[in-house]
Amino acid sequence: MAVTVSNGIHFLRVDGGKIKRKQVLKMNHVCYGIAHVDAEVFVTSGTALYEYTMDGRLVKKLYEDSTGPDRGDI
């Protein structure tokens, strides 16, 4: 499983009834939401939607709402 924490993504696994951190990806923006499809990770910053690989490489910024105030980018 994966959860967003501030400006990163924590990949977790359950091992022997305990949750263990498997991997941490640091982002250069705030992470509010995450979705996973095949080998791609989609992350929202509040104003933008990004596509990343599972190892944290940015594929591309898919969308950005630049009409309102900046609510998420660092």
PQR file of N, CA, C, O and H, with PARSE charges and radii, in Angstrom:
ATOM      1  N   MET A   1       0.834  -1.164   0.000 -0.4000 1.5000
ATOM      2  CA  MET A   1       0.000   0.000   0.000 -0.0000 2.0000
ATOM      3  C   MET A   1       0.879   1.225   0.000  0.5500 1.7000
ATOM      4  O   MET A   1       2.076   1.136   0.271 -0.5500 1.4000
ATOM      5  N   ALA A   2       0.291   2.382  -0.304 -0.4000 1.5000
ATOM      6  CA  ALA A   2       1.044   3.630  -0.340 -0.0000 2.0000
ATOM      7  C   ALA A   2       0.210   4.736   0.292  0.5500 1.7000
ATOM      8  O   ALA A   2      -1.013   4.776   0.151 -0.5500 1.4000
ATOM      9  H   ALA A   2      -0.682   2.455  -0.525  0.4000 1.0000
ATOM     10  N   VAL A   3       0.899   5.634   0.993 -0.4000 1.5000
ATOM     11  CA  VAL A   3       0.242   6.788   1.593 -0.0000 2.0000
ATOM     12  C   VAL A   3       1.077   8.033   1.306  0.5500 1.7000
ATOM     13  O   VAL A   3       2.301   7.966   1.186 -0.5500 1.4000
ATOM     14  H   VAL A   3       1.892   5.602   1.108  0.4000 1.0000
ATOM     15  N   THR A   4       0.394   9.162   1.199 -0.4000 1.5000
ATOM     16  CA  THR A   4       1.106  10.428   1.019 -0.0000 2.0000
ATOM     17  C   THR A   4       1.367  11.035   2.390  0.5500 1.7000
ATOM     18  O   THR A   4       0.498  11.032   3.262 -0.5500 1.4000
ATOM     19  H   THR A   4      -0.600   9.216   1.296  0.4000 1.0000
ATOM     20  N   VAL A   5       2.566  11.549   2.565 -0.4000 1.5000
ATOM     21  CA  VAL A   5       2.974  12.183   3.807 -0.0000 2.0000
ATOM     22  C   VAL A   5       3.726  13.453   3.445  0.5500 1.7000
ATOM     23  O   VAL A   5       4.855  13.391   2.959 -0.5500 1.4000
ATOM     24  H   VAL A   5       3.272  11.552   1.857  0.4000 1.0000
ATOM     25  N   SER A   6       3.105  14.607   3.680 -0.4000 1.5000
ATOM     26  CA  SER A   6       3.727  15.906   3.414 -0.0000 2.0000
ATOM     27  C   SER A   6       4.220  15.971   1.969  0.5500 1.7000
ATOM     28  O   SER A   6       3.410  16.061   1.047 -0.5500 1.4000
ATOM     29  H   SER A   6       2.188  14.658   4.075  0.4000 1.0000
ATOM     30  N   ASN A   7       5.528  15.927   1.761 -0.4000 1.5000
ATOM     31  CA  ASN A   7       6.050  16.006   0.399 -0.0000 2.0000
ATOM     32  C   ASN A   7       6.705  14.692  -0.026  0.5500 1.7000
ATOM     33  O   ASN A   7       7.778  14.684  -0.629 -0.5500 1.4000
ATOM     34  H   ASN A   7       6.187  15.854   2.510  0.4000 1.0000
ATOM     35  N   GLY A   8       6.037  13.581   0.298 -0.4000 1.5000
ATOM     36  CA  GLY A   8       6.564  12.292  -0.092 -0.0000 2.0000
ATOM     37  C   GLY A   8       5.510  11.210  -0.105  0.5500 1.7000
ATOM     38  O   GLY A   8       4.366  11.419   0.300 -0.5500 1.4000
ATOM     39  H   GLY A   8       5.164  13.587   0.788  0.4000 1.0000
ATOM     40  N   ILE A   9       5.924  10.044  -0.582 -0.4000 1.5000
ATOM     41  CA  ILE A   9       5.066   8.872  -0.635 -0.0000 2.0000
ATOM     42  C   ILE A   9       5.763   7.756   0.129  0.5500 1.7000
ATOM     43  O   ILE A   9       6.938   7.476  -0.110 -0.5500 1.4000
ATOM     44  H   ILE A   9       6.853   9.875  -0.911  0.4000 1.0000
ATOM     45  N   HIS A  10       5.049   7.123   1.041 -0.4000 1.5000
ATOM     46  CA  HIS A  10       5.579   5.990   1.788 -0.0000 2.0000
ATOM     47  C   HIS A  10       4.885   4.731   1.290  0.5500 1.7000
ATOM     48  O   HIS A  10       3.662   4.613   1.365 -0.5500 1.4000
ATOM     49  H   HIS A  10       4.095   7.351   1.235  0.4000 1.0000
ATOM     50  N   PHE A  11       5.675   3.791   0.783 -0.4000 1.5000
ATOM     51  CA  PHE A  11       5.162   2.492   0.384 -0.0000 2.0000
ATOM     52  C   PHE A  11       5.317   1.567   1.585  0.5500 1.7000
ATOM     53  O   PHE A  11       6.399   1.460   2.163 -0.5500 1.4000
ATOM     54  H   PHE A  11       6.669   3.887   0.722  0.4000 1.0000
ATOM     55  N   LEU A  12       4.230   0.903   1.953 -0.4000 1.5000
ATOM     56  CA  LEU A  12       4.200   0.067   3.141 -0.0000 2.0000
ATOM     57  C   LEU A  12       3.801  -1.354   2.777  0.5500 1.7000
ATOM     58  O   LEU A  12       3.182  -1.598   1.741 -0.5500 1.4000
ATOM     59  H   LEU A  12       3.352   0.989   1.484  0.4000 1.0000
ATOM     60  N   ARG A  13       4.169  -2.288   3.651 -0.4000 1.5000
ATOM     61  CA  ARG A  13       3.737  -3.671   3.477 -0.0000 2.0000
ATOM     62  C   ARG A  13       3.425  -4.247   4.847  0.5500 1.7000
ATOM     63  O   ARG A  13       3.916  -3.760   5.866 -0.5500 1.4000
ATOM     64  H   ARG A  13       4.672  -2.090   4.492  0.4000 1.0000
ATOM     65  N   VAL A  14       2.613  -5.278   4.863 -0.4000 1.5000
ATOM     66  CA  VAL A  14       2.288  -5.961   6.109 -0.0000 2.0000
ATOM     67  C   VAL A  14       3.104  -7.241   6.151  0.5500 1.7000
ATOM     68  O   VAL A  14       3.043  -8.056   5.231 -0.5500 1.4000
ATOM     69  H   VAL A  14       2.214  -5.673   4.035  0.4000 1.0000
ATOM     70  N   ASP A  15       3.867  -7.415   7.223 -0.4000 1.5000
ATOM     71  CA  ASP A  15       4.738  -8.571   7.376 -0.0000 2.0000
ATOM     72  C   ASP A  15       4.580  -9.103   8.798  0.5500 1.7000
ATOM     73  O   ASP A  15       4.944  -8.427   9.760 -0.5500 1.4000
ATOM     74  H   ASP A  15       3.916  -6.752   7.970  0.4000 1.0000
ATOM     75  N   GLY A  16       4.047 -10.294   8.931 -0.4000 1.5000
ATOM     76  CA  GLY A  16       3.856 -10.881  10.250 -0.0000 2.0000
ATOM     77  C   GLY A  16       2.890 -10.092  11.124  0.5500 1.7000
ATOM     78  O   GLY A  16       3.050 -10.038  12.343 -0.5500 1.4000
ATOM     79  H   GLY A  16       3.751 -10.844   8.150  0.4000 1.0000
ATOM     80  N   GLY A  17       1.886  -9.480  10.498 -0.4000 1.5000
ATOM     81  CA  GLY A  17       0.904  -8.708  11.249 -0.0000 2.0000
ATOM     82  C   GLY A  17       1.360  -7.305  11.603  0.5500 1.7000
ATOM     83  O   GLY A  17       0.642  -6.585  12.297 -0.5500 1.4000
ATOM     84  H   GLY A  17       1.756  -9.523   9.507  0.4000 1.0000
ATOM     85  N   LYS A  18       2.547  -6.895  11.139 -0.4000 1.5000
ATOM     86  CA  LYS A  18       3.060  -5.549  11.420 -0.0000 2.0000
ATOM     87  C   LYS A  18       3.244  -4.789  10.126  0.5500 1.7000
ATOM     88  O   LYS A  18       3.606  -5.362   9.098 -0.5500 1.4000
ATOM     89  H   LYS A  18       3.130  -7.480  10.575  0.4000 1.0000
ATOM     90  N   ILE A  19       2.989  -3.484  10.185 -0.4000 1.5000
ATOM     91  CA  ILE A  19       3.180  -2.626   9.020 -0.0000 2.0000
ATOM     92  C   ILE A  19       4.635  -2.186   8.991  0.5500 1.7000
ATOM     93  O   ILE A  19       5.159  -1.668   9.977 -0.5500 1.4000
ATOM     94  H   ILE A  19       2.695  -3.018  11.020  0.4000 1.0000
ATOM     95  N   LYS A  20       5.281  -2.397   7.854 -0.4000 1.5000
ATOM     96  CA  LYS A  20       6.680  -2.018   7.688 -0.0000 2.0000
ATOM     97  C   LYS A  20       6.824  -1.107   6.480  0.5500 1.7000
ATOM     98  O   LYS A  20       6.178  -1.312   5.452 -0.5500 1.4000
ATOM     99  H   LYS A  20       4.856  -2.818   7.053  0.4000 1.0000
ATOM    100  N   ARG A  21       7.678  -0.097   6.613 -0.4000 1.5000
ATOM    101  CA  ARG A  21       7.939   0.815   5.500 -0.0000 2.0000
ATOM    102  C   ARG A  21       8.883   0.132   4.517  0.5500 1.7000
ATOM    103  O   ARG A  21       9.962  -0.329   4.888 -0.5500 1.4000
ATOM    104  H   ARG A  21       8.203   0.070   7.448  0.4000 1.0000
ATOM    105  N   LYS A  22       8.459   0.075   3.264 -0.4000 1.5000
ATOM    106  CA  LYS A  22       9.224  -0.590   2.215 -0.0000 2.0000
ATOM    107  C   LYS A  22      10.097   0.409   1.452  0.5500 1.7000
ATOM    108  O   LYS A  22      11.253   0.119   1.144 -0.5500 1.4000
ATOM    109  H   LYS A  22       7.582   0.449   2.963  0.4000 1.0000
ATOM    110  N   GLN A  23       9.543   1.581   1.149 -0.4000 1.5000
ATOM    111  CA  GLN A  23      10.245   2.564   0.328 -0.0000 2.0000
ATOM    112  C   GLN A  23       9.652   3.936   0.588  0.5500 1.7000
ATOM    113  O   GLN A  23       8.464   4.055   0.889 -0.5500 1.4000
ATOM    114  H   GLN A  23       8.604   1.817   1.399  0.4000 1.0000
ATOM    115  N   VAL A  24      10.472   4.974   0.474 -0.4000 1.5000
ATOM    116  CA  VAL A  24      10.003   6.357   0.612 -0.0000 2.0000
ATOM    117  C   VAL A  24      10.468   7.128  -0.615  0.5500 1.7000
ATOM    118  O   VAL A  24      11.647   7.105  -0.967 -0.5500 1.4000
ATOM    119  H   VAL A  24      11.436   4.878   0.230  0.4000 1.0000
ATOM    120  N   LEU A  25       9.529   7.811  -1.262 -0.4000 1.5000
ATOM    121  CA  LEU A  25       9.861   8.676  -2.391 -0.0000 2.0000
ATOM    122  C   LEU A  25       9.635  10.117  -1.965  0.5500 1.7000
ATOM    123  O   LEU A  25       8.546  10.460  -1.505 -0.5500 1.4000
ATOM    124  H   LEU A  25       8.571   7.830  -0.977  0.4000 1.0000
ATOM    125  N   LYS A  26      10.648  10.966  -2.111 -0.4000 1.5000
ATOM    126  CA  LYS A  26      10.528  12.391  -1.793 -0.0000 2.0000
ATOM    127  C   LYS A  26      10.133  13.146  -3.054  0.5500 1.7000
ATOM    128  O   LYS A  26      10.678  12.905  -4.131 -0.5500 1.4000
ATOM    129  H   LYS A  26      11.533  10.687  -2.484  0.4000 1.0000
ATOM    130  N   MET A  27       9.187  14.053  -2.911 -0.4000 1.5000
ATOM    131  CA  MET A  27       8.728  14.877  -4.026 -0.0000 2.0000
ATOM    132  C   MET A  27       9.111  16.332  -3.767  0.5500 1.7000
ATOM    133  O   MET A  27       9.342  16.716  -2.620 -0.5500 1.4000
ATOM    134  H   MET A  27       8.744  14.249  -2.036  0.4000 1.0000
ATOM    135  N   ASN A  28       9.180  17.130  -4.805 -0.4000 1.5000
ATOM    136  CA  ASN A  28       9.472  18.550  -4.620 -0.0000 2.0000
ATOM    137  C   ASN A  28       8.188  19.373  -4.596  0.5500 1.7000
ATOM    138  O   ASN A  28       8.187  20.562  -4.914 -0.5500 1.4000
ATOM    139  H   ASN A  28       8.992  16.818  -5.737  0.4000 1.0000
ATOM    140  N   HIS A  29       7.106  18.721  -4.215 -0.4000 1.5000
ATOM    141  CA  HIS A  29       5.812  19.384  -4.042 -0.0000 2.0000
ATOM    142  C   HIS A  29       5.035  18.631  -2.965  0.5500 1.7000
ATOM    143  O   HIS A  29       5.366  17.493  -2.630 -0.5500 1.4000
ATOM    144  H   HIS A  29       7.107  17.755  -3.956  0.4000 1.0000
ATOM    145  N   VAL A  30       4.020  19.262  -2.436 -0.4000 1.5000
ATOM    146  CA  VAL A  30       3.156  18.626  -1.441 -0.0000 2.0000
ATOM    147  C   VAL A  30       2.369  17.512  -2.119  0.5500 1.7000
ATOM    148  O   VAL A  30       1.999  17.635  -3.286 -0.5500 1.4000
ATOM    149  H   VAL A  30       3.751  20.187  -2.708  0.4000 1.0000
ATOM    150  N   CYS A  31       2.114  16.435  -1.401 -0.4000 1.5000
ATOM    151  CA  CYS A  31       1.352  15.307  -1.928 -0.0000 2.0000
ATOM    152  C   CYS A  31       0.048  15.171  -1.152  0.5500 1.7000
ATOM    153  O   CYS A  31       0.055  14.850   0.037 -0.5500 1.4000
ATOM    154  H   CYS A  31       2.415  16.336  -0.453  0.4000 1.0000
ATOM    155  N   TYR A  32      -1.069  15.415  -1.828 -0.4000 1.5000
ATOM    156  CA  TYR A  32      -2.380  15.299  -1.188 -0.0000 2.0000
ATOM    157  C   TYR A  32      -3.097  14.002  -1.517  0.5500 1.7000
ATOM    158  O   TYR A  32      -3.878  13.502  -0.707 -0.5500 1.4000
ATOM    159  H   TYR A  32      -1.075  15.676  -2.794  0.4000 1.0000
ATOM    160  N   GLY A  33      -2.842  13.455  -2.687 -0.4000 1.5000
ATOM    161  CA  GLY A  33      -3.530  12.242  -3.092 -0.0000 2.0000
ATOM    162  C   GLY A  33      -2.644  11.399  -3.980  0.5500 1.7000
ATOM    163  O   GLY A  33      -1.701  11.895  -4.596 -0.5500 1.4000
ATOM    164  H   GLY A  33      -2.208  13.861  -3.345  0.4000 1.0000
ATOM    165  N   ILE A  34      -2.961  10.109  -4.040 -0.4000 1.5000
ATOM    166  CA  ILE A  34      -2.142   9.183  -4.820 -0.0000 2.0000
ATOM    167  C   ILE A  34      -3.040   8.100  -5.418  0.5500 1.7000
ATOM    168  O   ILE A  34      -4.025   7.679  -4.812 -0.5500 1.4000
ATOM    169  H   ILE A  34      -3.728   9.706  -3.540  0.4000 1.0000
ATOM    170  N   ALA A  35      -2.674   7.665  -6.618 -0.4000 1.5000
ATOM    171  CA  ALA A  35      -3.330   6.523  -7.258 -0.0000 2.0000
ATOM    172  C   ALA A  35      -2.254   5.737  -7.993  0.5500 1.7000
ATOM    173  O   ALA A  35      -1.248   6.298  -8.428 -0.5500 1.4000
ATOM    174  H   ALA A  35      -1.873   8.007  -7.110  0.4000 1.0000
ATOM    175  N   HIS A  36      -2.474   4.435  -8.127 -0.4000 1.5000
ATOM    176  CA  HIS A  36      -1.511   3.561  -8.784 -0.0000 2.0000
ATOM    177  C   HIS A  36      -2.225   2.776  -9.875  0.5500 1.7000
ATOM    178  O   HIS A  36      -3.248   2.141  -9.620 -0.5500 1.4000
ATOM    179  H   HIS A  36      -3.291   3.979  -7.774  0.4000 1.0000
ATOM    180  N   VAL A  37      -1.690   2.818 -11.082 -0.4000 1.5000
ATOM    181  CA  VAL A  37      -2.228   2.052 -12.204 -0.0000 2.0000
ATOM    182  C   VAL A  37      -1.046   1.406 -12.917  0.5500 1.7000
ATOM    183  O   VAL A  37      -0.151   2.097 -13.404 -0.5500 1.4000
ATOM    184  H   VAL A  37      -0.858   3.334 -11.289  0.4000 1.0000
ATOM    185  N   ASP A  38      -1.050   0.083 -12.976 -0.4000 1.5000
ATOM    186  CA  ASP A  38       0.062  -0.673 -13.560 -0.0000 2.0000
ATOM    187  C   ASP A  38       1.373  -0.243 -12.888  0.5500 1.7000
ATOM    188  O   ASP A  38       1.502  -0.367 -11.671 -0.5500 1.4000
ATOM    189  H   ASP A  38      -1.778  -0.478 -12.581  0.4000 1.0000
ATOM    190  N   ALA A  39       2.331   0.253 -13.648 -0.4000 1.5000
ATOM    191  CA  ALA A  39       3.624   0.643 -13.072 -0.0000 2.0000
ATOM    192  C   ALA A  39       3.742   2.154 -12.901  0.5500 1.7000
ATOM    193  O   ALA A  39       4.844   2.666 -12.703 -0.5500 1.4000
ATOM    194  H   ALA A  39       2.226   0.354 -14.637  0.4000 1.0000
ATOM    195  N   GLU A  40       2.633   2.869 -12.973 -0.4000 1.5000
ATOM    196  CA  GLU A  40       2.664   4.324 -12.850 -0.0000 2.0000
ATOM    197  C   GLU A  40       1.986   4.776 -11.570  0.5500 1.7000
ATOM    198  O   GLU A  40       1.035   4.152 -11.100 -0.5500 1.4000
ATOM    199  H   GLU A  40       1.738   2.453 -13.133  0.4000 1.0000
ATOM    200  N   VAL A  41       2.486   5.862 -11.015 -0.4000 1.5000
ATOM    201  CA  VAL A  41       1.944   6.459  -9.800 -0.0000 2.0000
ATOM    202  C   VAL A  41       1.475   7.868 -10.150  0.5500 1.7000
ATOM    203  O   VAL A  41       2.228   8.649 -10.732 -0.5500 1.4000
ATOM    204  H   VAL A  41       3.259   6.369 -11.397  0.4000 1.0000
ATOM    205  N   PHE A  42       0.240   8.191  -9.798 -0.4000 1.5000
ATOM    206  CA  PHE A  42      -0.324   9.511 -10.061 -0.0000 2.0000
ATOM    207  C   PHE A  42      -0.480  10.234  -8.731  0.5500 1.7000
ATOM    208  O   PHE A  42      -1.058   9.697  -7.786 -0.5500 1.4000
ATOM    209  H   PHE A  42      -0.371   7.557  -9.325  0.4000 1.0000
ATOM    210  N   VAL A  43       0.045  11.466  -8.665 -0.4000 1.5000
ATOM    211  CA  VAL A  43       0.087  12.219  -7.410 -0.0000 2.0000
ATOM    212  C   VAL A  43      -0.518  13.594  -7.639  0.5500 1.7000
ATOM    213  O   VAL A  43      -0.228  14.251  -8.638 -0.5500 1.4000
ATOM    214  H   VAL A  43       0.514  11.902  -9.432  0.4000 1.0000
ATOM    215  N   THR A  44      -1.367  14.029  -6.698 -0.4000 1.5000
ATOM    216  CA  THR A  44      -1.915  15.384  -6.756 -0.0000 2.0000
ATOM    217  C   THR A  44      -1.226  16.266  -5.724  0.5500 1.7000
ATOM    218  O   THR A  44      -0.887  15.822  -4.628 -0.5500 1.4000
ATOM    219  H   THR A  44      -1.602  13.495  -5.886  0.4000 1.0000
ATOM    220  N   SER A  45      -1.027  17.534  -6.103 -0.4000 1.5000
ATOM    221  CA  SER A  45      -0.404  18.495  -5.193 -0.0000 2.0000
ATOM    222  C   SER A  45      -1.416  19.519  -4.693  0.5500 1.7000
ATOM    223  O   SER A  45      -1.065  20.409  -3.919 -0.5500 1.4000
ATOM    224  H   SER A  45      -1.302  17.895  -6.993  0.4000 1.0000
ATOM    225  N   GLY A  46      -2.636  19.405  -5.117 -0.4000 1.5000
ATOM    226  CA  GLY A  46      -3.653  20.397  -4.788 -0.0000 2.0000
ATOM    227  C   GLY A  46      -3.963  21.282  -5.983  0.5500 1.7000
ATOM    228  O   GLY A  46      -5.103  21.705  -6.175 -0.5500 1.4000
ATOM    229  H   GLY A  46      -2.922  18.682  -5.746  0.4000 1.0000
ATOM    230  N   THR A  47      -2.944  21.560  -6.783 -0.4000 1.5000
ATOM    231  CA  THR A  47      -3.150  22.364  -7.990 -0.0000 2.0000
ATOM    232  C   THR A  47      -2.684  21.655  -9.255  0.5500 1.7000
ATOM    233  O   THR A  47      -2.951  22.123 -10.362 -0.5500 1.4000
ATOM    234  H   THR A  47      -2.018  21.216  -6.627  0.4000 1.0000
ATOM    235  N   ALA A  48      -1.993  20.534  -9.102 -0.4000 1.5000
ATOM    236  CA  ALA A  48      -1.444  19.839 -10.266 -0.0000 2.0000
ATOM    237  C   ALA A  48      -1.570  18.329 -10.095  0.5500 1.7000
ATOM    238  O   ALA A  48      -1.703  17.816  -8.984 -0.5500 1.4000
ATOM    239  H   ALA A  48      -1.776  20.154  -8.203  0.4000 1.0000
ATOM    240  N   LEU A  49      -1.523  17.636 -11.228 -0.4000 1.5000
ATOM    241  CA  LEU A  49      -1.527  16.178 -11.267 -0.0000 2.0000
ATOM    242  C   LEU A  49      -0.260  15.729 -11.984  0.5500 1.7000
ATOM    243  O   LEU A  49       0.008  16.141 -13.113 -0.5500 1.4000
ATOM    244  H   LEU A  49      -1.415  18.053 -12.131  0.4000 1.0000
ATOM    245  N   TYR A  50       0.517  14.875 -11.311 -0.4000 1.5000
ATOM    246  CA  TYR A  50       1.790  14.397 -11.837 -0.0000 2.0000
ATOM    247  C   TYR A  50       1.736  12.897 -12.057  0.5500 1.7000
ATOM    248  O   TYR A  50       1.010  12.183 -11.366 -0.5500 1.4000
ATOM    249  H   TYR A  50       0.299  14.540 -10.395  0.4000 1.0000
ATOM    250  N   GLU A  51       2.513  12.423 -13.029 -0.4000 1.5000
ATOM    251  CA  GLU A  51       2.695  10.998 -13.259 -0.0000 2.0000
ATOM    252  C   GLU A  51       4.146  10.651 -12.954  0.5500 1.7000
ATOM    253  O   GLU A  51       5.062  11.280 -13.483 -0.5500 1.4000
ATOM    254  H   GLU A  51       3.103  13.004 -13.590  0.4000 1.0000
ATOM    255  N   TYR A  52       4.358   9.642 -12.092 -0.4000 1.5000
ATOM    256  CA  TYR A  52       5.682   9.179 -11.706 -0.0000 2.0000
ATOM    257  C   TYR A  52       5.812   7.692 -11.990  0.5500 1.7000
ATOM    258  O   TYR A  52       4.810   6.985 -12.098 -0.5500 1.4000
ATOM    259  H   TYR A  52       3.614   9.131 -11.662  0.4000 1.0000
ATOM    260  N   THR A  53       7.040   7.221 -12.109 -0.4000 1.5000
ATOM    261  CA  THR A  53       7.298   5.791 -12.156 -0.0000 2.0000
ATOM    262  C   THR A  53       7.333   5.277 -10.716  0.5500 1.7000
ATOM    263  O   THR A  53       7.356   6.068  -9.773 -0.5500 1.4000
ATOM    264  H   THR A  53       7.854   7.795 -12.021  0.4000 1.0000
ATOM    265  N   MET A  54       7.336   3.971 -10.549 -0.4000 1.5000
ATOM    266  CA  MET A  54       7.363   3.381  -9.211 -0.0000 2.0000
ATOM    267  C   MET A  54       8.656   3.691  -8.457  0.5500 1.7000
ATOM    268  O   MET A  54       8.679   3.626  -7.228 -0.5500 1.4000
ATOM    269  H   MET A  54       7.316   3.328 -11.316  0.4000 1.0000
ATOM    270  N   ASP A  55       9.726   4.025  -9.169 -0.4000 1.5000
ATOM    271  CA  ASP A  55      10.977   4.357  -8.482 -0.0000 2.0000
ATOM    272  C   ASP A  55      11.145   5.866  -8.266  0.5500 1.7000
ATOM    273  O   ASP A  55      12.219   6.327  -7.878 -0.5500 1.4000
ATOM    274  H   ASP A  55       9.708   4.078 -10.167  0.4000 1.0000
ATOM    275  N   GLY A  56      10.079   6.629  -8.519 -0.4000 1.5000
ATOM    276  CA  GLY A  56      10.090   8.052  -8.190 -0.0000 2.0000
ATOM    277  C   GLY A  56      10.513   8.999  -9.283  0.5500 1.7000
ATOM    278  O   GLY A  56      10.663  10.193  -9.023 -0.5500 1.4000
ATOM    279  H   GLY A  56       9.206   6.256  -8.835  0.4000 1.0000
ATOM    280  N   ARG A  57      10.712   8.521 -10.497 -0.4000 1.5000
ATOM    281  CA  ARG A  57      11.081   9.410 -11.593 -0.0000 2.0000
ATOM    282  C   ARG A  57       9.832  10.093 -12.165  0.5500 1.7000
ATOM    283  O   ARG A  57       8.837   9.433 -12.467 -0.5500 1.4000
ATOM    284  H   ARG A  57      10.590   7.551 -10.708  0.4000 1.0000
ATOM    285  N   LEU A  58       9.897  11.404 -12.307 -0.4000 1.5000
ATOM    286  CA  LEU A  58       8.787  12.162 -12.883 -0.0000 2.0000
ATOM    287  C   LEU A  58       8.670  11.833 -14.364  0.5500 1.7000
ATOM    288  O   LEU A  58       9.634  11.975 -15.116 -0.5500 1.4000
ATOM    289  H   LEU A  58      10.705  11.940 -12.062  0.4000 1.0000
ATOM    290  N   VAL A  59       7.487  11.391 -14.781 -0.4000 1.5000
ATOM    291  CA  VAL A  59       7.222  11.135 -16.194 -0.0000 2.0000
ATOM    292  C   VAL A  59       6.779  12.445 -16.841  0.5500 1.7000
ATOM    293  O   VAL A  59       7.343  12.877 -17.846 -0.5500 1.4000
ATOM    294  H   VAL A  59       6.703  11.275 -14.171  0.4000 1.0000
ATOM    295  N   LYS A  60       5.745  13.076 -16.240 -0.4000 1.5000
ATOM    296  CA  LYS A  60       5.291  14.375 -16.739 -0.0000 2.0000
ATOM    297  C   LYS A  60       4.241  14.958 -15.813  0.5500 1.7000
ATOM    298  O   LYS A  60       3.608  14.253 -15.027 -0.5500 1.4000
ATOM    299  H   LYS A  60       5.287  12.724 -15.424  0.4000 1.0000
ATOM    300  N   LYS A  61       4.078  16.254 -15.929 -0.4000 1.5000
ATOM    301  CA  LYS A  61       2.982  16.941 -15.247 -0.0000 2.0000
ATOM    302  C   LYS A  61       1.798  16.856 -16.199  0.5500 1.7000
ATOM    303  O   LYS A  61       1.860  17.366 -17.318 -0.5500 1.4000
ATOM    304  H   LYS A  61       4.592  16.826 -16.568  0.4000 1.0000
ATOM    305  N   LEU A  62       0.726  16.216 -15.762 -0.4000 1.5000
ATOM    306  CA  LEU A  62      -0.422  15.981 -16.626 -0.0000 2.0000
ATOM    307  C   LEU A  62      -1.369  17.169 -16.686  0.5500 1.7000
ATOM    308  O   LEU A  62      -2.000  17.413 -17.714 -0.5500 1.4000
ATOM    309  H   LEU A  62       0.676  15.801 -14.854  0.4000 1.0000
ATOM    310  N   TYR A  63      -1.471  17.912 -15.582 -0.4000 1.5000
ATOM    311  CA  TYR A  63      -2.428  19.016 -15.516 -0.0000 2.0000
ATOM    312  C   TYR A  63      -2.003  19.963 -14.404  0.5500 1.7000
ATOM    313  O   TYR A  63      -1.465  19.532 -13.384 -0.5500 1.4000
ATOM    314  H   TYR A  63      -0.959  17.714 -14.746  0.4000 1.0000
ATOM    315  N   GLU A  64      -2.246  21.261 -14.607 -0.4000 1.5000
ATOM    316  CA  GLU A  64      -2.038  22.227 -13.532 -0.0000 2.0000
ATOM    317  C   GLU A  64      -3.082  23.323 -13.640  0.5500 1.7000
ATOM    318  O   GLU A  64      -3.296  23.889 -14.712 -0.5500 1.4000
ATOM    319  H   GLU A  64      -2.682  21.611 -15.435  0.4000 1.0000
ATOM    320  N   ASP A  65      -3.733  23.617 -12.517 -0.4000 1.5000
ATOM    321  CA  ASP A  65      -4.706  24.699 -12.441 -0.0000 2.0000
ATOM    322  C   ASP A  65      -3.965  25.950 -11.991  0.5500 1.7000
ATOM    323  O   ASP A  65      -3.611  26.075 -10.818 -0.5500 1.4000
ATOM    324  H   ASP A  65      -3.559  23.157 -11.646  0.4000 1.0000
ATOM    325  N   SER A  66      -3.733  26.857 -12.897 -0.4000 1.5000
ATOM    326  CA  SER A  66      -2.995  28.079 -12.571 -0.0000 2.0000
ATOM    327  C   SER A  66      -3.929  29.275 -12.418  0.5500 1.7000
ATOM    328  O   SER A  66      -3.474  30.418 -12.372 -0.5500 1.4000
ATOM    329  H   SER A  66      -4.020  26.756 -13.849  0.4000 1.0000
ATOM    330  N   THR A  67      -5.239  29.016 -12.340 -0.4000 1.5000
ATOM    331  CA  THR A  67      -6.187  30.130 -12.260 -0.0000 2.0000
ATOM    332  C   THR A  67      -6.390  30.639 -10.834  0.5500 1.7000
ATOM    333  O   THR A  67      -6.795  31.786 -10.647 -0.5500 1.4000
ATOM    334  H   THR A  67      -5.609  28.088 -12.378  0.4000 1.0000
ATOM    335  N   GLY A  68      -6.120  29.816  -9.835 -0.4000 1.5000
ATOM    336  CA  GLY A  68      -6.351  30.208  -8.459 -0.0000 2.0000
ATOM    337  C   GLY A  68      -5.069  30.375  -7.682  0.5500 1.7000
ATOM    338  O   GLY A  68      -3.979  30.308  -8.250 -0.5500 1.4000
ATOM    339  H   GLY A  68      -5.791  28.884  -9.987  0.4000 1.0000
ATOM    340  N   PRO A  69      -5.193  30.592  -6.379 -0.5600 1.5000
ATOM    341  CA  PRO A  69      -4.000  30.734  -5.548  0.2800 2.0000
ATOM    342  C   PRO A  69      -3.219  29.434  -5.438  0.5500 1.7000
ATOM    343  O   PRO A  69      -3.792  28.346  -5.506 -0.5500 1.4000
ATOM    344  N   ASP A  70      -1.924  29.553  -5.271 -0.4000 1.5000
ATOM    345  CA  ASP A  70      -1.062  28.392  -5.092 -0.0000 2.0000
ATOM    346  C   ASP A  70      -1.347  27.753  -3.754  0.5500 1.7000
ATOM    347  O   ASP A  70      -1.139  28.373  -2.711 -0.5500 1.4000
ATOM    348  H   ASP A  70      -1.459  30.437  -5.216  0.4000 1.0000
ATOM    349  N   ARG A  71      -1.831  26.487  -3.770 -0.4000 1.5000
ATOM    350  CA  ARG A  71      -2.219  25.842  -2.536 -0.0000 2.0000
ATOM    351  C   ARG A  71      -1.333  24.673  -2.166  0.5500 1.7000
ATOM    352  O   ARG A  71      -1.511  24.094  -1.094 -0.5500 1.4000
ATOM    353  H   ARG A  71      -2.000  25.984  -4.618  0.4000 1.0000
ATOM    354  N   GLY A  72      -0.372  24.299  -3.022 -0.4000 1.5000
ATOM    355  CA  GLY A  72       0.339  23.080  -2.683 -0.0000 2.0000
ATOM    356  C   GLY A  72       1.802  23.016  -3.065  0.5500 1.7000
ATOM    357  O   GLY A  72       2.581  22.347  -2.387 -0.5500 1.4000
ATOM    358  H   GLY A  72      -0.227  24.770  -3.892  0.4000 1.0000
ATOM    359  N   ASP A  73       2.195  23.683  -4.118 -0.4000 1.5000
ATOM    360  CA  ASP A  73       3.593  23.553  -4.544 -0.0000 2.0000
ATOM    361  C   ASP A  73       4.505  24.256  -3.549  0.5500 1.7000
ATOM    362  O   ASP A  73       4.181  25.326  -3.034 -0.5500 1.4000
ATOM    363  H   ASP A  73       1.562  24.227  -4.669  0.4000 1.0000
ATOM    364  N   ILE A  74       5.643  23.638  -3.292 -0.4000 1.5000
ATOM    365  CA  ILE A  74       6.634  24.205  -2.364 -0.0000 2.0000
ATOM    366  C   ILE A  74       7.615  25.033  -3.142  0.5500 1.7000
ATOM    367  O   ILE A  74       8.538  25.605  -2.561 -0.5500 1.4000
ATOM    368  H   ILE A  74       5.906  22.769  -3.711  0.4000 1.0000
TER
END
